[in-house]
């Protein structure tokens, strides 16, 4: 193949061309999100984000875009200091041009440009196919194969979606669900009520700010970010639910309607709770499971992935950790410094607060 490659940042006048080519590439590779990828979606994710800052790169063959590399920029905190973090996401190469080192060259161009920008650090979540490029050529380090947890709600339907047992899956599923529920803690709280969140108030923001502050490295989940990421999202339907105890807001959970393992599911996108109210978080999630009317959605399972000590306690309410070896959607966290930040603290898993809200795929 004779190609004259060049690489560049994408300018605003080229956005429409880029979105069109992205749809072409997604169609060719059979991507699941091709239907939602339009100009409105692109604008929300890369123009309307709170910082208003994104770095978007493209590989060209003459006047045709044959690869792209997107890096939205968010405010974050590193050891108590506000920094800018670039999140490498939405990267792909036209299938016709694979096998010639194009992705590696595009990544090297983009990362070199980012190192000269105002971005302080970069993180990304590559799959097993692309992780090698980040590690070998762009000096990223693996922070974690992020733990993943699943809570079956309707095991019979989950089994039936994978194999037909001629009706036996319904009976087996009933017994399986009964067993999980029997050994799950039936938490009770006094003077507690669940309410829907339709506006990011000071009270809601303070829950997220205080919880995040317990971790050296985290996105700044302020009003602007929470509002943009969840209430104004054009990617799926989100529900924000809060728990009030004795008149005080103590816990907030964000769930999203989606599909997982071929089944309708709720994804726990984000959560935060007042220090010392760990059981309140578990109670709220349990209420979401037991009362479908809270979301108005049908779901056969609840899924969560992230880095937080709180996740280990989810086993009390029936969640089990999916072994990495059999997890179909492993979330790998990679990071590197793009400035004078010391790289070592960025590579320690316990320093991070990470939720599905950090990851663009969901």
C-alpha positions as CSV (number, residue, x, y, z in Angstrom):
1,X,0.0,0.0,0.0
2,X,1.4,3.4,-1.0
3,X,0.3,6.1,1.4
4,X,1.5,9.6,2.1
5,X,0.8,9.9,5.9
6,X,0.5,13.1,7.8
7,X,-0.7,13.9,11.3
8,X,-2.3,17.0,12.7
9,X,-4.6,18.4,15.4
10,X,-8.1,18.7,14.2
11,X,-9.3,22.3,13.7
12,X,-13.0,23.3,14.3
13,X,-13.7,23.6,10.6
14,X,-12.8,19.9,10.2
15,X,-15.1,18.6,12.9
16,X,-18.0,17.6,10.6
17,X,-15.5,15.7,8.3
18,X,-14.1,13.9,11.3
19,X,-17.5,12.9,12.7
20,X,-18.5,11.5,9.3
21,X,-15.3,9.5,9.0
22,X,-15.6,8.2,12.6
23,X,-19.1,6.9,11.7
24,X,-17.6,5.2,8.6
25,X,-14.9,3.5,10.6
26,X,-17.3,2.5,13.4
27,X,-19.6,0.9,10.8
28,X,-16.7,-1.0,9.2
29,X,-15.6,-2.5,12.5
30,X,-19.2,-3.2,13.7
31,X,-18.9,-1.0,16.7
32,X,-21.9,-1.0,19.1
33,X,-22.1,2.8,19.4
34,X,-22.3,3.8,15.8
35,X,-26.0,4.8,16.0
36,X,-25.4,7.4,18.7
37,X,-22.3,8.9,17.1
38,X,-23.5,12.1,15.5
39,X,-22.5,15.8,15.7
40,X,-24.6,16.4,18.9
41,X,-22.9,13.5,20.7
42,X,-19.5,14.7,19.6
43,X,-20.2,18.3,20.6
44,X,-21.4,17.1,24.1
45,X,-18.3,15.0,24.7
46,X,-15.6,17.2,23.3
47,X,-16.9,20.8,23.1
48,X,-19.4,21.2,25.9
49,X,-17.4,19.6,28.7
50,X,-16.7,21.9,31.7
51,X,-13.2,22.8,30.8
52,X,-14.2,23.5,27.1
53,X,-10.9,21.9,26.2
54,X,-10.1,18.9,24.1
55,X,-7.2,17.8,22.0
56,X,-8.2,15.9,18.9
57,X,-5.8,14.4,16.5
58,X,-6.1,12.7,13.1
59,X,-4.0,10.7,10.7
60,X,-4.4,11.6,7.0
61,X,-3.9,9.9,3.7
62,X,-4.0,12.9,1.3
63,X,-7.3,14.6,2.2
64,X,-8.9,11.6,3.9
65,X,-9.0,11.0,7.7
66,X,-7.8,7.4,8.3
67,X,-7.4,7.5,12.1
68,X,-8.3,9.6,15.1
69,X,-7.2,10.1,18.7
70,X,-9.4,12.1,21.1
71,X,-8.3,13.6,24.4
72,X,-10.9,15.5,26.4
73,X,-9.4,17.5,29.4
74,X,-10.8,17.6,32.9
75,X,-10.0,19.2,36.2
76,X,-8.5,16.8,38.7
77,X,-6.7,16.8,42.0
78,X,-3.3,15.3,42.6
79,X,-2.1,15.3,46.2
80,X,-4.5,18.2,46.9
81,X,-3.3,20.4,44.0
82,X,-5.6,21.1,41.1
83,X,-4.2,19.8,37.7
84,X,-5.5,19.1,34.2
85,X,-5.8,15.5,33.2
86,X,-6.2,14.3,29.6
87,X,-8.3,11.2,29.1
88,X,-7.3,9.3,25.9
89,X,-10.4,7.8,24.5
90,X,-12.3,7.3,21.2
91,X,-9.3,6.1,19.2
92,X,-9.4,4.0,16.0
93,X,-7.7,3.4,12.7
94,X,-9.5,2.6,9.4
95,X,-9.3,-1.2,8.9
96,X,-7.7,-0.8,5.5
97,X,-4.7,0.9,7.0
98,X,-4.0,-1.5,9.8
99,X,-0.7,-3.4,10.1
100,X,1.5,-0.5,8.9
101,X,2.2,1.0,12.4
102,X,-0.3,3.8,11.8
103,X,-1.8,3.7,15.3
104,X,1.6,3.8,16.9
105,X,2.7,6.8,14.8
106,X,-0.6,8.7,15.6
107,X,-0.2,8.0,19.3
108,X,3.4,9.2,19.3
109,X,2.4,12.4,17.5
110,X,-0.5,13.0,19.9
111,X,1.5,12.3,23.1
112,X,4.4,14.5,22.0
113,X,2.0,17.3,21.4
114,X,0.3,16.8,24.7
115,X,3.6,16.9,26.5
116,X,4.0,20.4,25.2
117,X,0.5,21.5,26.2
118,X,-1.0,22.6,29.5
119,X,-2.1,19.0,30.4
120,X,-0.4,17.8,33.6
121,X,-1.1,14.1,33.4
122,X,-2.8,11.6,31.1
123,X,-4.8,8.5,31.8
124,X,-6.4,6.0,29.5
125,X,-8.2,2.7,29.5
126,X,-7.0,0.6,26.6
127,X,-8.3,-2.9,25.8
128,X,-6.0,-5.9,25.5
129,X,-5.4,-5.3,21.8
130,X,-4.2,-1.8,22.1
131,X,-2.5,-1.8,25.5
132,X,0.9,-2.8,24.0
133,X,1.2,0.5,22.0
134,X,0.7,2.6,25.1
135,X,3.2,0.7,27.2
136,X,5.9,0.2,24.6
137,X,5.9,3.5,22.7
138,X,4.3,6.2,24.9
139,X,5.7,5.5,28.4
140,X,2.5,4.7,30.1
141,X,2.5,2.5,33.2
142,X,-0.2,0.1,34.4
143,X,-1.9,1.3,37.5
144,X,-4.5,-1.4,37.8
145,X,-6.7,-4.0,36.0
146,X,-9.7,-2.4,37.7
147,X,-11.9,-4.7,39.8
148,X,-15.3,-5.5,38.4
149,X,-18.4,-6.6,40.3
150,X,-21.7,-8.0,39.3
151,X,-25.0,-8.5,41.2
152,X,-27.5,-10.9,39.5
153,X,-31.1,-9.8,39.9
154,X,-32.9,-12.2,37.5
155,X,-30.5,-15.2,37.0
156,X,-33.1,-17.2,35.0
157,X,-33.3,-14.5,32.4
158,X,-29.5,-14.2,32.3
159,X,-29.1,-17.9,31.8
160,X,-31.8,-18.0,29.1
161,X,-30.1,-15.3,27.2
162,X,-27.1,-17.6,26.8
163,X,-28.6,-21.1,26.7
164,X,-32.0,-22.7,26.3
165,X,-32.7,-25.2,29.1
166,X,-36.3,-25.7,28.1
167,X,-37.7,-23.8,31.0
168,X,-35.4,-25.3,33.7
169,X,-33.4,-22.0,33.7
170,X,-36.4,-20.3,35.2
171,X,-36.5,-22.7,38.1
172,X,-32.7,-22.8,38.6
173,X,-32.6,-19.0,38.4
174,X,-35.3,-18.7,41.1
175,X,-33.3,-20.9,43.5
176,X,-30.0,-19.0,42.6
177,X,-31.6,-15.6,43.3
178,X,-33.2,-16.8,46.5
179,X,-29.8,-18.1,47.7
180,X,-28.1,-14.8,46.9
181,X,-30.8,-12.8,48.6
182,X,-30.8,-15.1,51.6
183,X,-27.1,-14.6,52.2
184,X,-27.2,-10.9,51.4
185,X,-27.5,-8.4,54.3
186,X,-30.9,-7.0,54.6
187,X,-29.7,-3.6,55.8
188,X,-32.2,-1.3,57.7
189,X,-31.7,2.3,58.5
190,X,-33.8,4.5,60.8
191,X,-35.5,7.6,59.4
192,X,-34.0,7.1,55.9
193,X,-35.7,8.0,52.6
194,X,-34.6,7.7,49.0
195,X,-35.1,10.7,46.7
196,X,-34.4,11.5,43.0
197,X,-31.8,14.1,42.2
198,X,-32.9,16.3,39.3
199,X,-30.5,19.2,40.0
200,X,-26.9,19.3,41.2
201,X,-27.3,21.4,44.4
202,X,-24.6,22.6,46.8
203,X,-25.6,19.7,49.1
204,X,-25.1,17.1,46.3
205,X,-21.8,18.6,45.3
206,X,-20.5,18.7,48.9
207,X,-21.1,14.9,49.2
208,X,-19.0,14.2,46.1
209,X,-16.3,16.7,47.0
210,X,-15.8,15.4,50.6
211,X,-15.8,11.8,49.4
212,X,-13.3,12.4,46.6
213,X,-11.0,14.4,48.9
214,X,-10.1,11.1,50.7
215,X,-8.1,10.0,47.6
216,X,-4.9,11.7,46.4
217,X,-5.8,11.3,42.7
218,X,-9.3,12.0,41.5
219,X,-11.4,13.9,39.0
220,X,-13.0,17.0,40.4
221,X,-16.7,16.1,40.6
222,X,-18.1,19.6,41.0
223,X,-21.5,20.9,39.9
224,X,-20.3,21.6,36.4
225,X,-18.8,18.2,35.9
226,X,-21.7,16.2,37.5
227,X,-24.3,18.2,35.6
228,X,-22.5,17.7,32.2
229,X,-21.6,14.1,32.7
230,X,-24.9,12.8,33.9
231,X,-27.9,15.2,33.8
232,X,-26.9,16.6,30.3
233,X,-25.5,13.4,29.0
234,X,-26.6,12.4,25.5
235,X,-25.3,8.9,26.0
236,X,-27.9,6.7,27.7
237,X,-30.3,7.3,30.5
238,X,-28.9,8.2,33.9
239,X,-30.7,8.2,37.3
240,X,-29.3,10.1,40.3
241,X,-30.6,8.8,43.6
242,X,-29.8,10.1,47.1
243,X,-30.4,8.9,50.6
244,X,-31.5,11.2,53.3
245,X,-31.0,10.2,56.9
246,X,-32.7,12.2,59.7
247,X,-33.1,15.1,57.2
248,X,-29.4,15.0,56.1
249,X,-28.2,13.9,52.7
250,X,-25.6,11.2,53.3
251,X,-25.3,9.2,50.0
252,X,-25.6,9.8,46.3
253,X,-25.5,7.1,43.6
254,X,-25.6,7.5,39.8
255,X,-26.9,4.5,37.7
256,X,-27.3,4.2,34.0
257,X,-29.6,2.0,32.0
258,X,-27.6,-0.1,29.6
259,X,-27.0,-3.7,28.3
260,X,-24.5,-6.1,29.8
261,X,-23.9,-9.7,28.8
262,X,-26.9,-9.4,26.5
263,X,-29.2,-8.4,29.3
264,X,-30.8,-5.2,30.4
265,X,-28.6,-3.8,33.2
266,X,-28.0,-1.0,35.6
267,X,-24.5,0.3,35.7
268,X,-23.3,2.1,38.8
269,X,-21.6,5.0,37.2
270,X,-20.7,7.0,40.3
271,X,-21.2,7.2,44.1
272,X,-20.3,9.2,47.1
273,X,-21.2,9.1,50.8
274,X,-20.4,10.9,54.0
275,X,-17.5,9.5,56.0
276,X,-18.8,6.8,58.3
277,X,-21.9,6.1,56.3
278,X,-20.7,3.0,54.4
279,X,-23.9,1.1,55.2
280,X,-25.9,4.0,53.8
281,X,-24.3,3.4,50.4
282,X,-25.1,-0.4,50.5
283,X,-28.6,0.4,51.7
284,X,-29.3,2.8,48.8
285,X,-28.0,0.3,46.2
286,X,-30.1,-2.4,47.8
287,X,-33.2,-0.2,47.5
288,X,-32.5,0.5,43.9
289,X,-32.4,-3.3,43.3
290,X,-35.5,-4.0,45.4
291,X,-37.6,-1.1,44.1
292,X,-37.4,-1.0,40.2
293,X,-39.9,2.0,40.4
294,X,-37.0,4.1,41.6
295,X,-35.5,4.0,38.1
296,X,-38.6,2.9,36.2
297,X,-36.4,0.4,34.3
298,X,-36.2,-3.4,33.9
299,X,-32.8,-4.9,34.7
300,X,-31.5,-8.4,35.2
301,X,-28.2,-7.4,36.8
302,X,-26.3,-4.6,38.3
303,X,-22.7,-3.9,37.3
304,X,-19.9,-1.8,38.7
305,X,-16.2,-1.4,38.1
306,X,-13.8,1.0,39.8
307,X,-11.2,1.7,42.4
308,X,-12.5,2.5,45.9
309,X,-12.3,0.6,49.2
310,X,-16.1,0.7,49.4
311,X,-16.4,-1.7,46.5
312,X,-15.1,-4.6,48.6
313,X,-18.1,-4.3,50.9
314,X,-20.5,-4.8,48.0
315,X,-20.3,-8.6,48.6
316,X,-22.5,-8.0,51.7
317,X,-25.4,-7.2,49.3
318,X,-24.9,-10.0,46.8
319,X,-22.2,-8.6,44.5
320,X,-19.4,-10.9,43.4
321,X,-16.1,-10.0,41.8
322,X,-15.6,-11.2,38.2
323,X,-12.1,-12.8,37.8
324,X,-10.0,-10.8,35.4
325,X,-9.3,-13.9,33.3
326,X,-13.0,-14.3,32.4
327,X,-14.1,-10.7,32.4
328,X,-15.2,-9.8,28.9
329,X,-14.7,-6.0,29.5
330,X,-11.6,-5.5,31.6
331,X,-11.0,-1.9,32.5
332,X,-7.2,-1.3,32.5
333,X,-6.1,2.0,34.1
334,X,-2.8,3.4,32.6
335,X,-1.3,6.7,33.5
336,X,1.8,8.9,32.9
337,X,2.9,12.4,33.7
338,X,2.8,14.9,30.9
339,X,4.6,17.6,32.9
340,X,6.9,17.8,35.9
341,X,4.6,15.7,38.1
342,X,6.3,12.8,39.7
343,X,5.2,9.7,37.9
344,X,5.4,7.3,40.9
345,X,2.3,8.5,42.9
346,X,0.3,8.3,39.7
347,X,1.1,4.6,39.5
348,X,-0.2,3.5,42.9
349,X,-3.7,2.0,42.7
350,X,-4.7,3.0,46.3
351,X,-4.1,6.6,45.5
352,X,-6.9,6.7,43.0
353,X,-10.6,7.1,43.1
354,X,-12.0,5.7,39.9
355,X,-15.6,5.0,38.8
356,X,-17.3,4.2,35.5
357,X,-17.8,7.9,35.2
358,X,-14.1,8.3,34.3
359,X,-14.5,5.9,31.4
360,X,-16.0,7.0,28.1
361,X,-17.2,3.6,26.9
362,X,-20.1,3.6,29.4
